[in-house]
Amino acid sequence: GQQAYETATEFGAIAPGNAHLIARMIALAGKIRKEAGRGFFSGTLADAAWELVRRNSPSFHDPRILLIGTGKVIELFISLLGREGIRPVIISNRNHGKAAEWAAVTSGKAAYLEDLSALLTEADVIISATSCPHPVLRREHFRHRSRPVLVLDLAVPRDAEPSIKEVPGVRLFDLDDLGIVSGGGAGNEWLESAEHDIRKECEVLWKELSGSEQEKVLSR
């Protein structure tokens, strides 16, 4: 992904002529993932996500749930939790007022990102969907946990470092896993749209590359 590209660039492992091609492919991948997280993350998929949590949570009887973010994705879970009678802790720095509003609706609690480390130790389920450009859930956050936890990362780009799944007791799921669970319907529409975008971009790149090769031949 982006991190691997930046590391390869830093060490000079990418030829100058290929750098912009790789950058465009990474940008396209980001666009597709954002469409998966925003345009196609409907209430139906939120139900699928909740079913995934229900099936995989180590303790679903009166679970302690931590929601990170106050965007549209997290909003989909507020009514779900209300129906289940679950009182979540909602973390947000950018829109703490919204977190407090949702906490009132669910009889939960609003908190700031600075409280994250302390709150993680008590959570059974963590659902995160922020707009942060960097991970907010890092491996060190889970290093000293003594109880199992399920992490559902629905952010684009990802909120959780992939390496946290290597920590004993941590189960990490993301949008890719959710696509497998939900299947059909909007997921198929998104897949067709993604394939169309990829084919279109490949055609453009192929024309550019073909043109470059022709220029090389003509310049000899």
BADREN-471039 format. One record per atom (N, C-alpha, C, CB): residue number from 0; residue in one letter; atom name; x, y, z. Coordinates in steps of 0.02 Angstrom, whole numbers, plus 50000, padded with zeros to 5 digits. Each point is the difference from the previous one (the first is absolute). Glycine has a CB too. Layout:
BADREN-471039
num:residu:atome:u:v:w
NUM:A:CA:X:Y:Z
...
This chain:
BADREN-471039
num:residu:atome:u:v:w
0:G:N:50041:49940:50000
0:G:CA:49959:50060:50000
0:G:C:50043:50063:50000
0:G:CB:49911:49937:50060
1:Q:N:50059:50117:49965
1:Q:CA:50033:50065:50001
1:Q:C:50066:49998:50039
1:Q:CB:49888:50054:49991
2:Q:N:50111:49911:50067
2:Q:CA:50060:49997:50041
2:Q:C:50057:49964:49965
2:Q:CB:49928:50001:50101
3:A:N:50056:49944:49865
3:A:CA:50052:49963:49964
3:A:C:50028:50042:49943
3:A:CB:49943:49892:50029
4:Y:N:50014:50146:49937
4:Y:CA:50022:50043:49945
4:Y:C:50047:50054:50026
4:Y:CB:49892:49978:49939
5:E:N:50090:50053:50117
5:E:CA:50041:50053:50029
5:E:C:50068:49973:50022
5:E:CB:49897:50060:50037
6:T:N:50103:49879:49992
6:T:CA:50063:49970:50022
6:T:C:50044:49984:49940
6:T:CB:49943:49952:50100
7:A:N:50027:50019:49847
7:A:CA:50038:49983:49940
7:A:C:50028:50063:49966
7:A:CB:49928:49899:49984
8:T:N:50033:50154:50016
8:T:CA:50023:50063:49971
8:T:C:50058:50028:50039
8:T:CB:49885:50023:49958
9:E:N:50110:49974:50109
9:E:CA:50052:50026:50044
9:E:C:50067:49965:49987
9:E:CB:49913:50027:50086
10:F:N:50084:49908:49900
10:F:CA:50062:49962:49990
10:F:C:50019:49995:49926
10:F:CB:49973:49935:50102
11:G:N:49992:50103:49855
11:G:CA:50017:50001:49930
11:G:C:49987:49936:49963
11:G:CB:50084:50082:50029
12:A:N:49867:49878:49994
12:A:CA:49986:49935:49970
12:A:C:49951:50005:49941
12:A:CB:50022:49948:50110
13:I:N:49952:50112:49877
13:I:CA:49951:50008:49946
13:I:C:50030:50044:49946
13:I:CB:49904:49987:50080
14:A:N:50094:49988:49858
14:A:CA:50027:50038:49944
14:A:C:49959:50064:49991
14:A:CB:50040:49894:49944
15:P:N:49994:50163:50042
15:P:CA:49964:50064:49993
15:P:C:49942:49997:49951
15:P:CB:50106:50056:50026
16:G:N:49901:49907:49920
16:G:CA:49947:49996:49951
16:G:C:49938:49962:50024
16:G:CB:50087:50006:49914
17:N:N:49921:49954:50138
17:N:CA:49944:49960:50025
17:N:C:49965:50031:50060
17:N:CB:50058:49900:49958
18:A:N:49974:50149:50072
18:A:CA:49973:50028:50063
18:A:C:49930:50028:49991
18:A:CB:50116:50027:50034
19:H:N:49873:50011:49912
19:H:CA:49934:50030:49992
19:H:C:49946:49949:49985
19:H:CB:50056:50104:49961
20:L:N:49964:49840:50005
20:L:CA:49952:49947:49986
20:L:C:49977:49965:50064
20:L:CB:50054:49983:49888
21:I:N:49993:50003:50156
21:I:CA:49984:49968:50063
21:I:C:49957:50047:50043
21:I:CB:50106:49932:49995
22:A:N:49912:50132:50005
22:A:CA:49962:50049:50039
22:A:C:49928:50003:49977
22:A:CB:50104:50066:50018
23:R:N:49885:49929:49916
23:R:CA:49932:50002:49974
23:R:C:49960:49938:50019
23:R:CB:50042:50069:49905
24:M:N:49992:49874:50095
24:M:CA:49966:49938:50020
24:M:C:49980:50002:50074
24:M:CB:50064:49937:49912
25:I:N:49980:50091:50129
25:I:CA:49985:50006:50072
25:I:C:49941:50048:50010
25:I:CB:50121:49977:50029
26:A:N:49879:50078:49932
26:A:CA:49944:50048:50005
26:A:C:49935:49968:49980
26:A:CB:50079:50094:49977
27:L:N:49923:49864:49970
27:L:CA:49939:49965:49978
27:L:C:49976:49951:50053
27:L:CB:50037:50012:49881
28:A:N:50010:49953:50151
28:A:CA:49981:49953:50053
28:A:C:49967:50037:50058
28:A:CB:50095:49924:49966
29:G:N:49932:50135:50051
29:G:CA:49970:50040:50053
29:G:C:49930:50023:49983
29:G:CB:50114:50037:50031
30:K:N:49876:49981:49906
30:K:CA:49934:50022:49977
30:K:C:49949:49943:50006
30:K:CB:50054:50082:49921
31:I:N:49966:49859:50059
31:I:CA:49956:49942:50003
31:I:C:49982:49983:50072
31:I:CB:50050:49956:49894
32:R:N:49999:50046:50150
32:R:CA:49986:49985:50071
32:R:C:49955:50053:50031
32:R:CB:50111:49942:50009
33:K:N:49896:50120:49971
33:K:CA:49957:50053:50027
33:K:C:49928:49990:49978
33:K:CB:50097:50078:50001
34:E:N:49894:49900:49936
34:E:CA:49933:49987:49976
34:E:C:49969:49941:50038
34:E:CB:50031:50043:49887
35:A:N:50012:49909:50131
35:A:CA:49975:49943:50039
35:A:C:49978:50023:50069
35:A:CB:50076:49923:49937
36:G:N:49961:50124:50091
36:G:CA:49985:50022:50068
36:G:C:49945:50051:50005
36:G:CB:50116:49976:50026
37:R:N:49873:50064:49920
37:R:CA:49950:50054:50005
37:R:C:49939:49985:49957
37:R:CB:50092:50081:50021
38:G:N:49916:49916:49915
38:G:CA:49942:49994:49956
38:G:C:49961:49935:50008
38:G:CB:50060:50073:49922
39:F:N:49973:49874:50097
39:F:CA:49967:49936:50002
39:F:C:49992:49973:50071
39:F:CB:50045:49977:49887
40:F:N:49974:50062:50163
40:F:CA:49992:49977:50069
40:F:C:49931:50020:50024
40:F:CB:50125:50008:50023
41:S:N:49826:49953:49961
41:S:CA:49930:50015:50016
41:S:C:49981:49969:50066
41:S:CB:49973:50006:49878
42:G:N:49963:50006:50141
42:G:CA:49975:49970:50060
42:G:C:50003:49924:49997
42:G:CB:49927:50098:50017
43:T:N:50062:49874:49924
43:T:CA:50002:49928:49992
43:T:C:50069:49973:50015
43:T:CB:49911:50007:49914
44:L:N:50140:50027:50062
44:L:CA:50069:49978:50014
44:L:C:50018:50012:50073
44:L:CB:50031:50025:49882
45:A:N:49939:50027:50149
45:A:CA:50012:50010:50071
45:A:C:49971:49942:50039
45:A:CB:49997:50125:49984
46:D:N:49945:49850:49995
46:D:CA:49970:49941:50032
46:D:C:50047:49940:49992
46:D:CB:49884:50045:49977
47:A:N:50146:49949:49964
47:A:CA:50047:49945:49988
47:A:C:50061:50006:50045
47:A:CB:49961:49992:49882
48:A:N:50062:50070:50126
48:A:CA:50057:50012:50044
48:A:C:49983:49982:50072
48:A:CB:50040:50091:49924
49:W:N:49900:49926:50096
49:W:CA:49978:49985:50068
49:W:C:49993:49925:50011
49:W:CB:49941:50110:50005
50:E:N:50037:49855:49943
50:E:CA:49995:49927:50004
50:E:C:50069:49969:50007
50:E:CB:49895:50002:49932
51:L:N:50154:50027:50033
51:L:CA:50068:49976:50006
51:L:C:50025:50009:50071
51:L:CB:50022:50029:49880
52:V:N:49963:50029:50150
52:V:CA:50019:50013:50069
52:V:C:49965:49949:50046
52:V:CB:50016:50123:49975
53:R:N:49920:49866:50014
53:R:CA:49962:49955:50043
53:R:C:50028:49929:49999
53:R:CB:49898:50070:49979
54:R:N:50122:49908:49960
54:R:CA:50025:49931:49993
54:R:C:50070:49991:50027
54:R:CB:49928:49989:49901
55:N:N:50111:50065:50098
55:N:CA:50072:49993:50016
55:N:C:50021:50033:50065
55:N:CB:50019:49995:49880
56:S:N:49936:50041:50152
56:S:CA:50019:50032:50063
56:S:C:50010:49948:50054
56:S:CB:49936:50103:49967
57:P:N:50119:49903:50071
57:P:CA:50014:49951:50053
57:P:C:49949:50003:50057
57:P:CB:50121:50008:49971
58:S:N:49846:50049:50037
58:S:CA:49950:50007:50053
58:S:C:49944:50046:49976
58:S:CB:50089:49982:50089
59:F:N:49859:49987:49882
59:F:CA:49947:50042:49973
59:F:C:49944:50014:50049
59:F:CB:50028:49955:49889
60:H:N:49974:50014:50169
60:H:CA:49949:50015:50051
60:H:C:50020:50065:50035
60:H:CB:49973:49876:50017
61:D:N:49989:50177:49970
61:D:CA:50014:50065:50029
61:D:C:50072:50022:49984
61:D:CB:49916:49978:50092
62:P:N:50103:50024:49844
62:P:CA:50069:50017:49982
62:P:C:50015:50074:50011
62:P:CB:49998:49909:49916
63:R:N:50064:50105:50101
63:R:CA:50024:50069:50006
63:R:C:50027:50021:49932
63:R:CB:50028:49986:50124
64:I:N:49937:50062:49845
64:I:CA:50015:50019:49931
64:I:C:50029:50070:49997
64:I:CB:49908:49925:49960
65:L:N:50146:50081:50002
65:L:CA:50034:50064:49990
65:L:C:49992:50020:49926
65:L:CB:50083:49975:50094
66:L:N:49886:50082:49893
66:L:CA:49994:50027:49933
66:L:C:50050:50057:49991
66:L:CB:49877:49967:49994
67:I:N:50161:50031:49952
67:I:CA:50050:50053:49988
67:I:C:49981:50036:49936
67:I:CB:50091:49935:50059
68:G:N:49891:50130:49948
68:G:CA:49980:50040:49943
68:G:C:49928:50022:50006
68:G:CB:50082:49940:49929
69:T:N:49899:50111:50032
69:T:CA:49931:50025:50000
69:T:C:49975:50011:49929
69:T:CB:50021:50054:50112
70:G:N:50006:49909:49841
70:G:CA:49979:50006:49930
70:G:C:49938:49959:49986
70:G:CB:50118:50021:49967
71:K:N:49864:49976:49969
71:K:CA:49939:49966:49978
71:K:C:50002:49925:50013
71:K:CB:49987:50087:49913
72:V:N:50073:49884:50083
72:V:CA:50005:49928:50012
72:V:C:49983:49984:50073
72:V:CB:50088:49990:49910
73:I:N:49942:50046:50136
73:I:CA:49986:49989:50072
73:I:C:49927:50015:50016
73:I:CB:50120:50028:50028
74:E:N:49852:50022:49938
74:E:CA:49931:50019:50013
74:E:C:49952:49942:49987
74:E:CB:50028:50118:49969
75:L:N:49990:49839:49983
75:L:CA:49957:49943:49984
75:L:C:49993:49951:50059
75:L:CB:50035:50012:49880
76:F:N:50015:49989:50164
76:F:CA:49998:49953:50056
76:F:C:49962:50028:50060
76:F:CB:50109:49955:49961
77:I:N:49876:50110:50040
77:I:CA:49967:50029:50058
77:I:C:49930:49970:50010
77:I:CB:50065:50106:49982
78:S:N:49896:49890:49965
78:S:CA:49933:49971:50006
78:S:C:50004:49925:50015
78:S:CB:49956:50086:49920
79:L:N:50095:49880:50052
79:L:CA:50008:49930:50013
79:L:C:50013:49987:50075
79:L:CB:50045:49984:49884
80:L:N:50000:50056:50144
80:L:CA:50016:49992:50070
80:L:C:49941:50019:50044
80:L:CB:50120:50024:49975
81:G:N:49842:50026:50003
81:G:CA:49941:50020:50037
81:G:C:49950:49943:50004
81:G:CB:50017:50118:49964
82:R:N:49973:49847:49980
82:R:CA:49953:49943:49999
82:R:C:50024:49943:50045
82:R:CB:49967:50032:49884
83:E:N:50100:49961:50119
83:E:CA:50028:49945:50040
83:E:C:50005:50019:50074
83:E:CB:50064:49962:49899
84:G:N:49924:50102:50117
84:G:CA:50006:50022:50070
84:G:C:50072:50004:50023
84:G:CB:49890:49950:50021
85:I:N:50155:50060:49931
85:I:CA:50072:50004:50017
85:I:C:50021:50073:50006
85:I:CB:50022:49890:49940
86:R:N:50015:50126:50113
86:R:CA:50022:50068:50013
86:R:C:50075:50007:49983
86:R:CB:49912:50012:50092
87:P:N:50104:50014:49849
87:P:CA:50070:50004:49979
87:P:C:50037:50060:50028
87:P:CB:49966:49941:49896
88:V:N:50099:50056:50099
88:V:CA:50042:50058:50011
88:V:C:50020:50025:49931
88:V:CB:50044:49958:50113
89:I:N:49943:50106:49873
89:I:CA:50013:50028:49933
89:I:C:50057:50050:50004
89:I:CB:49879:49984:49968
90:I:N:50173:50003:49994
90:I:CA:50061:50042:50002
90:I:C:50002:50046:49939
90:I:CB:50061:49911:50063
91:S:N:49950:50153:49950
91:S:CA:50010:50047:49945
91:S:C:50033:50064:50026
91:S:CB:49899:49953:49940
92:N:N:50149:50071:50023
92:N:CA:50031:50065:50016
92:N:C:49972:50054:49955
92:N:CB:50104:49942:50037
93:R:N:49889:50042:49898
93:R:CA:49980:50050:49951
93:R:C:49927:50023:50011
93:R:CB:50082:49950:49919
94:N:N:49875:50003:50100
94:N:CA:49929:50016:50008
94:N:C:49975:49970:50066
94:N:CB:49984:50003:49874
95:H:N:50043:50022:50181
95:H:CA:49982:49972:50065
95:H:C:49927:50013:50017
95:H:CB:50119:50016:50037
96:G:N:49854:50039:49937
96:G:CA:49930:50015:50012
96:G:C:49954:49946:49972
96:G:CB:50028:50121:49998
97:K:N:49989:49854:49942
97:K:CA:49961:49947:49970
97:K:C:50006:49935:50041
97:K:CB:50017:50052:49886
98:A:N:50044:49935:50138
98:A:CA:50010:49941:50042
98:A:C:49957:50004:50063
98:A:CB:50117:49989:49957
99:A:N:49879:50071:50073
99:A:CA:49960:50009:50060
99:A:C:49926:49992:49984
99:A:CB:50087:50078:50047
100:E:N:49892:49946:49895
100:E:CA:49930:49993:49979
100:E:C:49981:49927:49992
100:E:CB:50007:50111:49942
101:W:N:50036:49850:50025
101:W:CA:49986:49929:49990
101:W:C:50004:49962:50066
101:W:CB:50046:50008:49884
102:A:N:49999:50013:50160
102:A:CA:50005:49968:50066
102:A:C:49935:50009:50039
102:A:CB:50124:50020:50001
103:A:N:49846:50039:49992
103:A:CA:49936:50013:50034
103:A:C:49945:49956:49972
103:A:CB:50036:50118:50021
104:V:N:49964:49872:49913
104:V:CA:49948:49958:49968
104:V:C:50006:49927:50023
104:V:CB:50001:50077:49901
105:T:N:50060:49899:50108
105:T:CA:50011:49930:50018
105:T:C:50013:49989:50074
105:T:CB:50045:49984:49886
106:S:N:49950:50071:50154
106:S:CA:50016:49996:50072
106:S:C:50072:49978:50010
106:S:CB:49880:49974:50027
107:G:N:50163:50045:49925
107:G:CA:50070:49981:50003
107:G:C:50043:50056:50028
107:G:CB:49983:49924:49904
108:K:N:50078:50082:50070
108:K:CA:50048:50048:50026
108:K:C:50042:50027:49942
108:K:CB:50003:49942:50112
109:A:N:50012:50122:49890
109:A:CA:50044:50030:49950
109:A:C:50070:50009:50030
109:A:CB:49902:50060:49945
110:A:N:50148:49930:50014
110:A:CA:50069:50007:50023
110:A:C:50043:50030:49945
110:A:CB:49985:49901:50078
111:Y:N:50076:50119:49942
111:Y:CA:50047:50028:49953
111:Y:C:50052:49948:49980
111:Y:CB:49983:50114:50050
112:L:N:50051:49898:49894
112:L:CA:50050:49954:49975
112:L:C:50057:49990:50050
112:L:CB:49971:50034:49883
113:E:N:50041:50016:50158
113:E:CA:50053:49995:50051
113:E:C:49984:49945:50051
113:E:CB:50025:50122:49984
114:D:N:49911:49861:50022
114:D:CA:49979:49948:50048
114:D:C:50003:49930:49971
114:D:CB:49926:50084:50053
115:L:N:50095:49910:49884
115:L:CA:49997:49937:49964
115:L:C:50036:49943:50036
115:L:CB:49992:50065:49894
116:S:N:50070:49946:50126
116:S:CA:50040:49946:50030
116:S:C:49966:49971:50061
116:S:CB:50103:50055:49958
117:A:N:49869:49987:50084
117:A:CA:49967:49976:50061
117:A:C:49936:49963:49983
117:A:CB:50049:50095:50064
118:L:N:49913:49930:49888
118:L:CA:49936:49969:49982
118:L:C:50008:49933:49965
118:L:CB:49953:50114:49991
119:L:N:50102:49878:49972
119:L:CA:50012:49938:49963
119:L:C:50006:49940:50047
119:L:CB:50057:50065:49911
120:T:N:49967:49946:50148
120:T:CA:50012:49944:50046
120:T:C:49935:49967:50023
120:T:CB:50105:50057:50038
121:E:N:49839:49981:49958
121:E:CA:49936:49974:50024
121:E:C:49953:49979:49945
121:E:CB:50014:50073:50098
122:A:N:50002:49943:49839
122:A:CA:49954:49987:49944
122:A:C:50000:49927:49979
122:A:CB:50019:50117:49962
123:D:N:49920:49858:50023
123:D:CA:49994:49933:49970
123:D:C:49998:50005:49924
123:D:CB:49938:49961:50102
124:V:N:50034:50094:49873
124:V:CA:49993:50011:49927
124:V:C:50019:50072:49985
124:V:CB:49909:49913:49991
125:I:N:50133:50096:49958
125:I:CA:50020:50067:49977
125:I:C:49980:50008:49927
125:I:CB:50097:50004:50082
126:I:N:49862:50046:49904
126:I:CA:49980:50015:49930
126:I:C:50027:50068:49983
126:I:CB:49894:49929:50008
127:S:N:50150:50075:49943
127:S:CA:50034:50062:49984
127:S:C:49990:50020:49927
127:S:CB:50084:49975:50088
128:A:N:49899:50088:49902
128:A:CA:49991:50027:49932
128:A:C:50012:50075:50001
128:A:CB:49917:49908:49970
129:T:N:50146:50112:50036
129:T:CA:50018:50071:50000
129:T:C:50024:50020:49930
129:T:CB:50029:49995:50123
130:S:N:49987:50068:49870
130:S:CA:50029:50025:49937
130:S:C:50074:50016:50010
130:S:CB:49888:50046:49965
131:C:N:50142:49927:50087
131:C:CA:50071:50013:50013
131:C:C:50044:49970:49945
131:C:CB:49977:50001:50124
132:P:N:50074:50035:49854
132:P:CA:50044:49973:49947
132:P:C:50047:49946:50025
132:P:CB:49994:50110:49945
133:H:N:50014:49885:50122
133:H:CA:50045:49950:50029
133:H:C:49961:49956:50049
133:H:CB:50099:50079:49986
134:P:N:49926:49860:50028
134:P:CA:49965:49955:50047
134:P:C:49991:50032:50069
134:P:CB:50046:49902:49937
135:V:N:49895:50088:50092
135:V:CA:49988:50023:50068
135:V:C:50004:49942:50049
135:V:CB:49927:50093:49956
136:L:N:50068:49846:50017
136:L:CA:50006:49940:50042
136:L:C:50066:49966:49982
136:L:CB:49874:49985:50007
137:R:N:50173:50017:50040
137:R:CA:50067:49974:49987
137:R:C:50014:49939:50044
137:R:CB:50038:50115:49968
138:R:N:50012:49849:50013
138:R:CA:50016:49937:50035
138:R:C:50013:50012:50074
138:R:CB:50048:49955:49894
139:E:N:49986:50099:50122
139:E:CA:50017:50011:50071
139:E:C:49938:50011:50043
139:E:CB:50108:50050:49963
140:H:N:49836:49970:50006
140:H:CA:49939:50009:50038
140:H:C:49974:49934:50030
140:H:CB:49972:50096:49925
141:F:N:50046:49848:50043
141:F:CA:49973:49935:50020
141:F:C:50052:49955:50034
141:F:CB:49919:50009:49905
142:R:N:50140:50016:50103
142:R:CA:50055:49959:50024
142:R:C:49988:49971:50070
142:R:CB:50076:50069:49931
143:H:N:49892:49969:50112
143:H:CA:49992:49979:50070
143:H:C:49928:49978:50017
143:H:CB:50093:50077:50029
144:R:N:49867:49908:49920
144:R:CA:49932:49977:50013
144:R:C:50001:49929:50025
144:R:CB:49956:50077:49911
145:S:N:49998:49908:50135
145:S:CA:49996:49932:50027
145:S:C:49935:49966:49979
145:S:CB:50071:50035:50097
146:R:N:49886:50001:49865
146:R:CA:49935:49972:49981
146:R:C:49991:50005:49924
146:R:CB:49951:50031:50113
147:P:N:50009:49925:49858
147:P:CA:49990:50002:49927
147:P:C:49963:50063:49979
147:P:CB:49997:49874:49997
148:V:N:50013:50146:49940
148:V:CA:49966:50059:49973
148:V:C:49990:49991:49925
148:V:CB:50050:50075:50090
149:L:N:49893:49948:49886
149:L:CA:49987:49999:49927
149:L:C:50005:50072:49975
149:L:CB:49924:49898:50010
150:V:N:50114:50111:49936
150:V:CA:50010:50066:49970
150:V:C:49971:49999:49930
150:V:CB:50104:50021:50068
151:L:N:49848:50024:49919
151:L:CA:49970:50006:49933
151:L:C:50022:50067:49971
151:L:CB:49899:49928:50033
152:D:N:50146:50069:49919
152:D:CA:50029:50061:49969
152:D:C:49963:50014:49935
152:D:CB:50114:49977:50053
153:L:N:49845:50075:49947
153:L:CA:49960:50018:49941
153:L:C:50023:50065:49968
153:L:CB:49903:49940:50051
154:A:N:50158:50080:49964
154:A:CA:50026:50065:49976
154:A:C:50036:49993:49933
154:A:CB:50011:50037:50119
155:V:N:49991:50018:49844
155:V:CA:50039:50006:49938
155:V:C:50038:50066:50002
155:V:CB:49915:49930:49935
156:P:N:50153:50069:50071
156:P:CA:50042:49940:50008
156:P:C:49989:49967:50069
156:P:CB:50085:50051:49922
157:R:N:49945:49892:50087
157:R:CA:49987:49960:50060
157:R:C:50020:50037:50065
157:R:CB:50018:49897:49931
158:D:N:49942:50091:50120
158:D:CA:50013:50029:50066
158:D:C:50046:49956:50042
158:D:CB:49889:50055:49995
159:A:N:50114:49880:49990
159:A:CA:50037:49953:50041
159:A:C:50062:49974:49963
159:A:CB:49893:49968:50058
160:E:N:50162:50029:49977
160:E:CA:50059:49969:49972
160:E:C:49987:49925:49991
160:E:CB:50076:50087:50054
161:P:N:49938:49885:49887
161:P:CA:49987:49929:49988
161:P:C:50034:49955:50051
161:P:CB:49987:50026:49880
162:S:N:50070:49996:50147
162:S:CA:50039:49958:50046
162:S:C:49965:49987:50066
162:S:CB:50102:50045:49946
163:I:N:49844:49992:50069
163:I:CA:49968:49988:50065
163:I:C:49967:49931:50002
163:I:CB:49981:50124:50012
164:K:N:50004:49848:49930
164:K:CA:49969:49933:49999
164:K:C:50049:49947:50024
164:K:CB:49926:50036:49906
165:E:N:50139:49982:50097
165:E:CA:50050:49952:50025
165:E:C:50002:49999:50076
165:E:CB:50067:50020:49897
166:V:N:49900:50028:50135
166:V:CA:49999:50002:50073
166:V:C:49950:49948:50025
166:V:CB:50031:50124:50002
167:P:N:49989:49832:50043
167:P:CA:49954:49949:50026
167:P:C:49936:50030:50028
167:P:CB:50099:49928:50026
168:G:N:49845:50043:49954
168:G:CA:49935:50023:50025
168:G:C:49967:50053:49958
168:G:CB:50042:49973:50110
169:V:N:49993:50054:49839
169:V:CA:49972:50052:49957
169:V:C:49975:49970:49935
169:V:CB:50077:50086:50051
170:R:N:49860:49926:49932
170:R:CA:49972:49980:49936
170:R:C:49983:50063:49960
170:R:CB:49953:49891:50049
171:L:N:50080:50116:49893
171:L:CA:49993:50061:49959
171:L:C:49963:49984:49936
171:L:CB:50106:50046:50049
172:F:N:49841:49993:49936
172:F:CA:49963:49995:49938
172:F:C:49998:50069:49967
172:F:CB:49930:49903:50045
173:D:N:50069:50099:49888
173:D:CA:49996:50064:49965
173:D:C:49948:49996:49944
173:D:CB:50121:50023:50028
174:L:N:49879:50027:49928
174:L:CA:49950:50003:49946
174:L:C:50004:49940:49954
174:L:CB:50005:50124:50007
175:D:N:50055:49850:49983
175:D:CA:50007:49941:49957
175:D:C:49962:49941:50029
175:D:CB:50113:50041:49961
176:D:N:49893:49949:50104
176:D:CA:49964:49946:50033
176:D:C:49925:50011:49997
176:D:CB:50097:49982:50076
177:L:N:49883:50080:49930
177:L:CA:49929:50017:49998
177:L:C:49970:49986:49932
177:L:CB:50019:50088:50087
178:G:N:50020:49922:49860
178:G:CA:49977:49986:49932
178:G:C:49985:49926:49992
178:G:CB:50067:50095:49958
179:I:N:49974:49863:50074
179:I:CA:49988:49928:49996
179:I:C:49937:49982:50038
179:I:CB:50123:49980:49991
180:V:N:49865:50052:50066
180:V:CA:49942:49984:50041
180:V:C:49936:50022:49967
180:V:CB:50070:50011:50101
181:S:N:49929:50051:49872
181:S:CA:49938:50028:49975
181:S:C:49980:49969:49933
181:S:CB:50026:50106:50059
182:G:N:50019:49895:49892
182:G:CA:49988:49970:49935
182:G:C:49940:50030:49964
182:G:CB:50050:49897:50043
183:G:N:49947:50095:49891
183:G:CA:49941:50018:49961
183:G:C:49983:50074:50003
183:G:CB:49959:49887:50018
184:G:N:49984:50131:49949
184:G:CA:49971:50067:50004
184:G:C:50050:50055:49985
184:G:CB:49921:49956:50082
185:A:N:50083:50091:49965
185:A:CA:50043:50058:49991
185:A:C:50073:49980:49991
185:A:CB:49921:50067:50068
186:G:N:50099:49876:49963
186:G:CA:50069:49978:49993
186:G:C:50016:49984:49927
186:G:CB:49997:49956:50117
187:N:N:49955:50013:49849
187:N:CA:50011:49983:49929
187:N:C:50003:50062:49957
187:N:CB:49942:49891:50018
188:E:N:50016:50158:49997
188:E:CA:50002:50063:49963
188:E:C:50068:50034:50009
188:E:CB:49875:50013:50015
189:W:N:50150:49987:50046
189:W:CA:50065:50031:50014
189:W:C:50055:49964:49962
189:W:CB:49960:50037:50113
190:L:N:50036:49895:49886
190:L:CA:50052:49961:49966
190:L:C:50000:50015:49925
190:L:CB:49988:49910:50086
191:E:N:49954:50095:49883
191:E:CA:49996:50016:49929
191:E:C:50029:50069:49986
191:E:CB:49899:49927:49989
192:S:N:50085:50121:50055
192:S:CA:50026:50068:49992
192:S:C:50076:50001:50007
192:S:CB:49892:50047:50043
193:A:N:50133:49916:50006
193:A:CA:50072:49997:50012
193:A:C:50036:49969:49940
193:A:CB:49980:49991:50123
194:E:N:49993:49955:49850
194:E:CA:50030:49968:49942
194:E:C:50001:50047:49940
194:E:CB:49962:49889:50043
195:H:N:49984:50149:49948
195:H:CA:49997:50048:49945
195:H:C:50055:50053:50007
195:H:CB:49875:49981:49990
196:D:N:50134:50046:50071
196:D:CA:50051:50051:50012
196:D:C:50070:49972:49987
196:D:CB:49925:50054:50084
197:I:N:50087:49884:49937
197:I:CA:50065:49969:49990
197:I:C:50015:49990:49926
197:I:CB:49990:49944:50112
198:R:N:49961:50030:49851
198:R:CA:50010:49989:49928
198:R:C:50013:50066:49965
198:R:CB:49925:49900:50004
199:K:N:50038:50152:50014
199:K:CA:50008:50065:49968
199:K:C:50069:50028:50013
199:K:CB:49878:50021:50013
200:E:N:50145:49974:50049
200:E:CA:50067:50027:50017
200:E:C:50054:49960:49966
200:E:CB:49956:50039:50110
201:C:N:50035:49895:49885
201:C:CA:50050:49957:49967
201:C:C:50006:50018:49925
201:C:CB:49976:49908:50083
202:E:N:49967:50106:49886
202:E:CA:50001:50020:49929
202:E:C:50038:50065:49990
202:E:CB:49890:49942:49984
203:V:N:50099:50106:50061
203:V:CA:50035:50064:49995
203:V:C:50075:49990:50009
203:V:CB:49898:50060:50044
204:L:N:50121:49900:50007
204:L:CA:50071:49988:50013
204:L:C:50033:49962:49943
204:L:CB:49975:49999:50122
205:W:N:49988:49954:49848
205:W:CA:50027:49962:49944
205:W:C:50014:50046:49941
205:W:CB:49939:49898:50039
206:K:N:50016:50148:49947
206:K:CA:50010:50047:49946
206:K:C:50061:50044:50013
206:K:CB:49877:50000:49977
207:E:N:50130:50022:50087
207:E:CA:50057:50041:50017
207:E:C:50065:49962:49992
207:E:CB:49929:50064:50080
208:L:N:50072:49873:49944
208:L:CA:50060:49959:49994
208:L:C:50016:49985:49927
208:L:CB:49975:49950:50113
209:S:N:49973:50035:49848
209:S:CA:50011:49986:49929
209:S:C:50028:50061:49965
209:S:CB:49906:49918:50001
210:G:N:50068:50140:50017
210:G:CA:50025:50063:49971
210:G:C:50072:50012:50018
210:G:CB:49886:50046:50004
211:S:N:50132:49938:50059
211:S:CA:50069:50010:50023
211:S:C:50048:49955:49962
211:S:CB:49958:50031:50113
212:E:N:50021:49906:49875
212:E:CA:50043:49954:49963
212:E:C:50010:50023:49928
212:E:CB:49960:49906:50073
213:Q:N:49986:50120:49897
213:Q:CA:50006:50024:49931
213:Q:C:50047:50060:49997
213:Q:CB:49884:49960:49975
214:E:N:50113:50084:50076
214:E:CA:50045:50057:50001
214:E:C:50073:49978:50006
214:E:CB:49910:50069:50052
215:K:N:50101:49877:49988
215:K:CA:50069:49975:50008
215:K:C:50026:49975:49932
215:K:CB:49976:49967:50121
216:V:N:49981:49997:49842
216:V:CA:50021:49972:49936
216:V:C:50016:50057:49951
216:V:CB:49930:49896:50020
217:L:N:50026:50154:49978
217:L:CA:50009:50056:49953
217:L:C:50062:50041:50017
217:L:CB:49876:50004:49984
218:S:N:50142:49997:50080
218:S:CA:50057:50042:50020
218:S:C:50066:49966:49989
218:S:CB:49927:50052:50083
219:R:N:50073:49884:49899
219:R:CA:50064:49964:49990
219:R:C:50033:50021:49935
219:R:CB:49956:49903:50065
